[in-house]
């Protein structure tokens, strides 16, 4: 694109037509999505300012896959907050230990308002894109005449539609059989987080010019189209701009696990990772280890503790123990990784044939865009409903454990059966075939002339309108 497409001459000085300010929620799955969105918007030669606490901006930059040039980072300090270690033995797997870092984000309201005020004279329009859980932080945007805001929903269209449907009393007019069998929300969140989120909801749409979703029309078109109806959207414009993550990766810093994958047969390895907020008990880790071994399938297992509120504060005290002699027994069959890994590159690799996952939306979108079927093991938040989308609706995965049995230990036999079902059964072969076809469809959608590219171009045209 022409370098001056979104700039104009004003009194001899360049003045941008639009400047974007990105305000993410301080948890990895949210930081990551809005940093990827920043990357995509900056490719249109639009200045993007990514705002966060000093700790969380550093976290986002240290973990991103893909180029992040031409993005301006603003790192604001907050008062010190408690950063306890995750507790693997709690009955609810929601990361309650991150709550102090969530609460600390409330101190961003004043610096965000000051930044937007400072940027206002430099552009015809300031576009603030904020995580829905950061609605209270950006409420002062309404006082700036040339600013408008867009909320960001970090989950699936299926889950957001279910939330909207339940919030208006489950009207029978919406004739979708899938919504009648939704997993319970019991055990998905702590009471403290529900209270935090509830404070954001009244503000979420109050001053929003639209809602952005990291969802793809070629995956969830039916559910996204329903979201655009007035009874669910209130006539607020909805945009399906996903996937935000790159659909092809070339990183000169190649992780050692990719060299191991190079030596394996196509579609022969199952990748096992439960994201940044899951902490398993010692007993569950033991059962998972034995199940992977007994499945007789090749695997890469990311065995790392959940993030603390400040991932740079000291070392984790807990190092999960494996069965005696385990790593020697699995040599040549599997590898255990305890550091940060390039998930997108692992999923993109030809040897990766399956993904055992907690079904966080980042992981789901990355797996679908890379065409990899899933073994779904939801832990908290919207993950049970994402798992339902993957297994029951899209039929590109199998359940490791039903959500209604979330309080039970998943035995090694259950793990073994789920892995073998996905990787070597006829049923699993059909799931993997559907997933591969979906990956191709998604990749075509983001290319020139594709559905997602057209949606993104339309969004850019909307926010740069005069």
C-alpha positions in Angstrom: 0.0 0.0 0.0 1.1 3.6 -0.5 2.9 4.9 2.5 0.8 8.0 2.7 -2.6 6.3 2.3 -3.7 7.3 5.8 -1.9 10.6 6.1 -2.8 14.0 5.0 -0.9 17.3 4.9 -2.2 19.8 7.5 -0.4 23.2 7.7 2.6 21.7 6.1 2.8 18.9 8.7 1.7 15.2 8.2 -1.4 14.3 10.1 -2.6 10.7 10.2 -6.2 10.1 9.2 -6.5 7.5 12.0 -4.4 6.3 14.9 -5.2 3.1 16.7 -4.8 2.6 20.5 -4.9 -1.1 21.6 -5.8 -1.9 25.3 -5.4 -5.6 26.1 -6.5 -7.5 29.2 -3.4 -8.6 31.2 -3.5 -12.4 30.6 -1.5 -14.2 28.0 -4.4 -15.4 25.8 -5.7 -11.8 25.6 -2.4 -10.0 25.3 -1.5 -12.3 22.4 -4.6 -11.7 20.4 -4.5 -7.9 20.5 -0.8 -7.9 19.7 -1.5 -10.0 16.6 -4.4 -7.7 15.7 -2.0 -4.7 16.1 0.4 -6.4 13.7 -2.4 -6.9 11.1 -3.6 -3.3 11.4 -0.1 -1.8 11.2 0.3 -3.6 7.9 -2.2 -1.0 6.5 0.4 1.7 7.4 -1.8 2.8 10.3 0.1 3.8 13.5 -0.8 1.4 16.4 -0.1 2.1 20.0 -0.2 -0.9 22.3 -0.9 -0.1 25.9 -0.3 -2.1 29.1 1.4 -2.4 32.4 5.2 -2.5 32.3 5.1 -6.2 33.1 2.4 -7.3 30.7 3.7 -5.4 27.7 7.1 -7.0 28.2 5.4 -10.4 28.5 3.4 -9.9 25.2 6.5 -8.8 23.3 8.7 -11.7 24.6 6.2 -14.4 23.4 4.8 -13.1 20.1 5.4 -15.1 16.9 5.5 -13.0 13.8 6.8 -9.5 13.0 5.8 -6.6 15.3 7.5 -3.7 13.6 5.8 -0.3 13.5 4.0 -0.8 16.8 4.5 1.8 19.5 4.5 0.2 23.0 3.4 2.2 26.1 4.4 0.5 29.3 2.8 2.1 32.4 3.8 1.2 35.9 1.2 0.1 38.5 1.4 -0.1 42.2 3.1 -3.4 43.3 0.6 -6.3 43.3 0.7 -9.8 44.9 2.0 -12.5 42.6 1.3 -15.8 44.3 2.3 -19.1 42.6 -0.6 -21.1 41.0 -2.3 -23.7 43.2 -2.7 -27.0 41.4 -4.9 -28.5 44.1 -7.8 -26.1 43.9 -11.2 -27.5 43.0 -11.8 -24.7 40.4 -9.1 -24.6 37.8 -9.6 -20.9 37.0 -6.3 -19.1 37.7 -7.4 -17.3 40.9 -3.7 -16.4 41.5 -3.9 -13.9 38.6 -6.7 -11.9 40.2 -4.3 -9.3 41.8 -2.8 -8.6 38.4 -6.3 -8.1 37.0 -7.2 -5.7 39.7 -3.9 -3.8 39.2 -5.0 -3.0 35.7 -7.6 -0.6 37.0 -4.7 1.9 37.5 -4.4 2.2 33.7 -7.5 4.4 33.4 -5.7 7.7 33.9 -2.6 7.0 31.8 -4.7 5.6 28.9 -6.9 8.7 29.0 -3.8 10.9 29.0 -2.3 9.0 26.1 -5.5 9.3 24.0 -5.7 13.1 24.8 -2.1 13.5 23.7 -2.6 11.6 20.5 -5.9 13.4 19.6 -4.3 16.4 17.9 -2.1 14.2 15.7 -4.9 12.5 13.8 -8.3 13.1 12.4 -9.5 10.1 14.4 -8.3 8.0 17.3 -9.7 4.5 17.3 -9.4 2.7 20.7 -9.7 -1.1 20.6 -10.1 -2.5 24.0 -10.6 -5.9 25.5 -14.1 -6.2 26.9 -12.7 -6.8 30.3 -11.0 -3.4 30.1 -14.1 -1.4 29.4 -13.9 0.6 32.6 -10.3 1.6 31.7 -11.3 3.3 28.5 -14.6 5.0 29.6 -13.0 8.5 29.3 -12.7 8.1 25.5 -16.2 9.5 25.2 -14.9 12.9 26.4 -12.6 13.2 23.3 -14.4 14.5 20.3 -12.4 12.7 17.6 -12.1 9.4 19.4 -14.3 6.3 19.1 -13.9 2.9 20.7 -14.4 -0.8 19.8 -14.7 -3.6 22.3 -12.9 -6.9 21.6 -14.4 -10.3 22.5 -11.6 -12.9 22.8 -13.7 -16.0 22.5 -15.6 -18.0 19.9 -18.8 -16.7 18.3 -20.5 -19.9 19.5 -19.7 -19.1 23.2 -20.5 -15.4 22.9 -23.9 -16.2 21.2 -24.6 -18.7 24.1 -23.8 -16.0 26.6 -26.0 -13.4 24.9 -28.8 -16.0 24.5 -28.7 -16.9 28.2 -28.5 -13.2 29.2 -31.9 -12.5 27.5 -33.6 -15.5 29.0 -32.9 -18.3 26.5 -35.6 -17.4 24.0 -37.1 -20.3 22.1 -37.2 -18.3 18.9 -33.5 -19.2 18.4 -33.9 -22.7 17.1 -30.4 -24.1 17.5 -30.3 -27.6 18.9 -26.7 -27.1 20.0 -27.6 -24.4 22.5 -30.0 -26.8 24.3 -27.1 -29.0 25.5 -24.6 -26.3 26.6 -22.1 -27.4 29.3 -22.7 -25.9 32.7 -20.8 -22.8 33.7 -20.4 -24.2 37.2 -16.7 -24.4 38.0 -15.7 -22.1 35.1 -14.8 -19.0 37.1 -14.1 -17.8 40.7 -16.6 -15.6 42.4 -13.9 -12.8 42.6 -13.5 -12.8 38.8 -17.2 -12.9 38.2 -17.6 -9.8 40.3 -14.7 -8.1 38.4 -16.2 -9.0 35.0 -19.7 -7.9 36.0 -18.4 -4.4 36.6 -17.3 -4.3 33.0 -20.5 -5.6 31.3 -22.6 -2.4 31.7 -19.8 -0.4 30.1 -19.0 -2.9 27.3 -21.5 -1.6 24.8 -22.4 1.7 26.4 -19.9 3.7 24.4 -18.8 1.2 21.8 -18.9 1.8 18.1 -18.6 -1.9 17.3 -17.4 -5.2 18.6 -14.4 -7.0 17.1 -14.1 -10.8 17.3 -11.2 -13.1 16.7 -13.4 -15.5 14.8 -13.6 -16.6 11.2 -16.8 -16.6 9.1 -15.6 -19.7 7.3 -15.6 -21.6 10.7 -18.5 -20.0 12.6 -20.5 -18.2 10.0 -23.8 -19.4 11.3 -23.2 -18.3 14.9 -21.6 -15.0 13.9 -24.5 -14.1 11.6 -26.9 -14.7 14.5 -24.8 -12.4 16.7 -25.3 -9.6 14.2 -29.1 -9.7 14.8 -30.6 -6.9 16.8 -31.8 -9.0 19.7 -28.2 -10.0 20.4 -26.1 -7.0 19.1 -28.4 -4.1 19.9 -27.6 -2.8 16.4 -23.9 -2.5 17.4 -21.7 -3.4 14.4 -20.0 -6.8 14.7 -16.7 -7.6 12.9 -15.3 -11.2 12.3 -11.6 -10.5 11.7 -10.0 -13.8 12.7 -7.8 -15.6 12.8 -5.4 -12.9 14.1 -2.5 -15.4 14.4 -0.2 -15.8 11.3 -1.2 -18.8 9.2 2.4 -19.4 8.1 5.5 -18.9 10.3 9.1 -18.6 9.3 11.3 -17.8 12.4 15.0 -17.7 12.1 15.3 -18.8 15.8 14.3 -22.4 15.3 13.4 -24.3 18.5 15.1 -27.7 19.1 11.7 -29.5 19.2 11.2 -28.7 15.5 14.4 -30.6 14.7 12.9 -33.6 16.5 9.7 -33.2 14.5 11.7 -33.1 11.3 12.6 -36.8 11.9 9.1 -38.0 12.5 6.5 -39.4 10.0 3.8 -37.0 8.7 0.8 -36.6 11.1 2.4 -39.0 13.6 2.9 -36.7 16.6 0.4 -35.5 19.1 1.2 -32.1 20.7 0.1 -31.8 24.4 -0.2 -28.4 26.0 -2.7 -26.8 28.4 -1.8 -23.1 27.9 -0.6 -20.5 30.4 -3.2 -20.7 33.1 -3.6 -24.4 33.9 -1.8 -26.1 36.8 -2.3 -29.9 37.1 -1.9 -31.9 40.3 1.0 -34.3 40.7 -1.4 -37.2 40.5 -2.9 -35.9 37.3 0.5 -35.4 35.7 1.4 -39.0 36.6 -1.8 -40.3 35.0 -1.2 -38.2 31.9 2.4 -39.3 31.6 1.4 -43.0 31.7 -1.5 -42.6 29.3 0.8 -40.9 26.7 3.3 -43.7 27.1 0.7 -46.5 26.9 -0.9 -44.9 23.8 2.3 -45.8 21.8 2.0 -42.6 19.9 4.8 -40.1 19.4 4.2 -36.9 21.4 5.6 -33.5 22.4 4.4 -32.6 25.9 4.8 -29.0 27.2 5.0 -29.5 31.0 5.3 -26.1 32.5 3.6 -24.4 35.4 0.9 -21.8 34.9 2.0 -18.2 34.6 2.2 -16.0 37.6 0.8 -12.5 37.6 4.3 -11.3 36.9 6.2 -13.9 34.9 9.5 -12.1 35.4 9.4 -12.2 39.2 11.7 -15.0 40.4 11.7 -18.7 39.4 8.9 -21.1 39.9 9.3 -23.2 42.9 7.4 -26.2 41.6 8.9 -28.5 39.0 6.4 -31.3 38.2 7.8 -34.7 38.8 7.4 -37.5 36.3 7.2 -41.3 37.0 10.6 -42.8 37.9 12.6 -43.5 34.8 10.0 -42.0 32.5 12.1 -39.8 30.4 14.5 -42.6 29.7 11.7 -44.9 28.7 10.2 -42.5 26.2 13.4 -41.6 24.4 12.7 -41.7 20.7 9.0 -41.8 21.3 8.3 -38.4 22.9 9.9 -35.3 24.3 9.1 -33.2 27.4 9.5 -29.4 27.2 9.4 -27.2 30.3 10.1 -23.8 28.7 8.1 -21.5 26.3 7.6 -23.2 22.9 6.6 -21.9 19.5 3.1 -23.4 19.4 2.3 -22.1 15.9 5.3 -23.6 14.4 4.7 -26.9 16.1 1.1 -27.0 14.9 2.2 -26.0 11.4 4.7 -28.8 11.2 3.8 -31.7 8.8 4.6 -34.3 11.5 2.0 -32.9 14.0 -1.2 -34.8 13.6 -3.1 -33.9 16.8 -3.3 -31.4 19.6 -4.4 -32.3 23.2 -5.5 -29.0 24.5 -7.4 -27.1 27.3 -9.4 -25.4 24.4 -8.5 -21.8 25.2 -9.6 -19.8 22.2 -6.1 -18.9 21.1 -5.2 -22.6 21.0 -8.4 -23.5 19.2 -7.9 -20.8 16.5 -4.3 -21.7 16.0 -5.1 -25.4 15.7 -7.9 -24.8 13.3 -5.9 -22.4 11.1 -3.1 -25.0 10.9 -5.5 -27.8 10.2 -4.9 -29.9 13.3 -7.6 -32.0 15.0 -7.9 -31.8 18.8 -8.2 -33.9 21.9 -10.3 -31.5 24.1 -9.7 -31.3 27.8 -11.3 -28.1 29.0 -10.2 -26.7 32.4 -12.1 -23.4 33.1 -13.6 -20.2 31.6 -15.3 -20.6 28.3 -13.2 -23.7 27.5 -16.0 -26.3 28.0 -18.1 -24.5 25.4 -15.1 -24.2 23.0 -14.6 -27.9 23.5 -18.3 -28.5 22.5 -17.8 -26.4 19.4 -14.7 -28.4 18.4 -16.2 -31.9 19.2 -19.9 -31.7 18.7 -20.4 -28.9 16.2 -17.3 -28.9 13.9 -16.5 -32.5 14.6 -12.7 -32.0 14.4 -11.9 -33.4 17.8 -12.7 -35.8 20.6 -13.2 -35.2 24.3 -10.6 -36.4 26.8 -13.0 -35.8 29.7 -16.6 -34.6 29.8 -17.1 -31.3 31.7 -19.7 -32.8 34.0 -16.9 -35.1 35.3 -14.4 -32.3 35.9 -13.9 -33.1 39.5 -12.7 -36.6 38.7 -9.2 -37.7 38.0 -8.6 -38.4 34.3 -7.0 -41.9 34.4 -4.1 -43.0 32.3 -6.5 -45.4 30.5 -8.8 -42.4 29.5 -5.8 -40.5 28.2 -4.6 -43.5 26.2 -8.0 -44.1 24.7 -8.4 -40.4 23.7 -5.0 -40.3 22.1 -5.5 -43.5 20.2 -9.0 -42.4 19.1 -7.7 -39.2 17.6 -4.4 -40.5 16.2 -5.1 -44.1 14.9 -8.8 -44.8 14.8 -11.0 -44.6 11.7 -13.1 -42.0 13.5 -10.0 -40.0 14.3 -8.9 -40.1 10.7 -12.1 -38.5 9.7 -11.7 -35.8 12.3 -8.2 -35.1 11.1 -9.3 -35.0 7.5 -12.0 -32.5 8.4 -9.5 -30.4 10.4 -7.0 -30.4 7.5 -9.8 -29.2 5.1 -10.8 -26.5 7.5 -7.2 -25.3 7.8 -7.0 -25.0 4.0 -10.3 -23.0 4.0 -9.1 -20.7 6.7 -5.8 -20.0 5.0 -7.6 -19.2 1.7 -9.9 -16.9 3.6 -7.1 -14.6 4.7 -5.5 -14.5 1.3 -6.2 -11.8 -1.3 -9.9 -12.2 -2.4 -10.7 -14.3 0.7 -13.7 -13.8 3.0 -11.6 -12.7 6.0 -9.4 -10.4 3.9 -12.6 -8.7 2.6 -13.9 -8.4 6.2 -10.7 -6.9 7.3 -10.5 -4.5 4.4 -14.1 -3.4 5.2 -13.1 -2.8 8.9 -10.2 -0.7 7.8 -12.3 1.3 5.4 -14.8 1.8 8.3 -12.4 3.2 10.8 -10.6 5.4 8.2 -13.9 6.9 6.9 -14.0 10.7 7.0 
